Amino acid sequence: QNWYKSQIDGMWHWIGKLESTLADRNSEQGIHFSLLISLLSDGEKIQNNIRLSLEAYRHHKETGKYKRGTKHRAADFNKLEALYEYFGTWKKVDAWLQKKSTIGEIEAEVAEIEKVDKRFKKLRVKGKGEAVGATAWNSYVLGPKLGAFYLNNRGNYEPLTQDVWFTRTIYRMMGLLEVPQS
């Protein structure tokens, strides 16, 4: 955890130098950027993820819209738009995403919100492979990996981000990782 925390802290230090409005990760802008870096992380190396996220953040800051196309096609910006429009601020979105509940409670809450905003149907957690009584954070609505990564970026290191790097580490420890011969 200390290593991961120092890496995340270091990332925020440099992001604040690259984009002054992101100097405070707990600001509205910092929370927004944490969501972007999480949503755009799928399959990306760290440097490219930061580049893509800064590009998306700056585009949204200038236009009020999310850039769609290329890598941005994979990010479900509709989720961000729905969350922000429903809660009204990124801090309120963050507070809701950081709430710990059971999968069943998250599903019930999202179903209630869906009655007001149909876009929340995309945030349903039903069928994502977890038992209804399993404990999770509301960030699970972003997806199991992306939700955990979001919380890690926000300073909550309790949920484990199980990504390709995690899988490779486990395979390496088990002696199952095949390294291509060059």
PyMOL commands that set and color helices and strands:
alter all, ss='L'
color gray80, all
select helices_A, chain A and resi 2-18+20-22+28-39+46-63+70-73+77-87+90-97+103-116+118-123+138-142+144-153+164-174
alter helices_A, ss='H'
color red, helices_A
select strands_A, chain A and resi 100-102+135-137
alter strands_A, ss='S'
color yellow, strands_A
deselect
rebuild
show_as cartoon
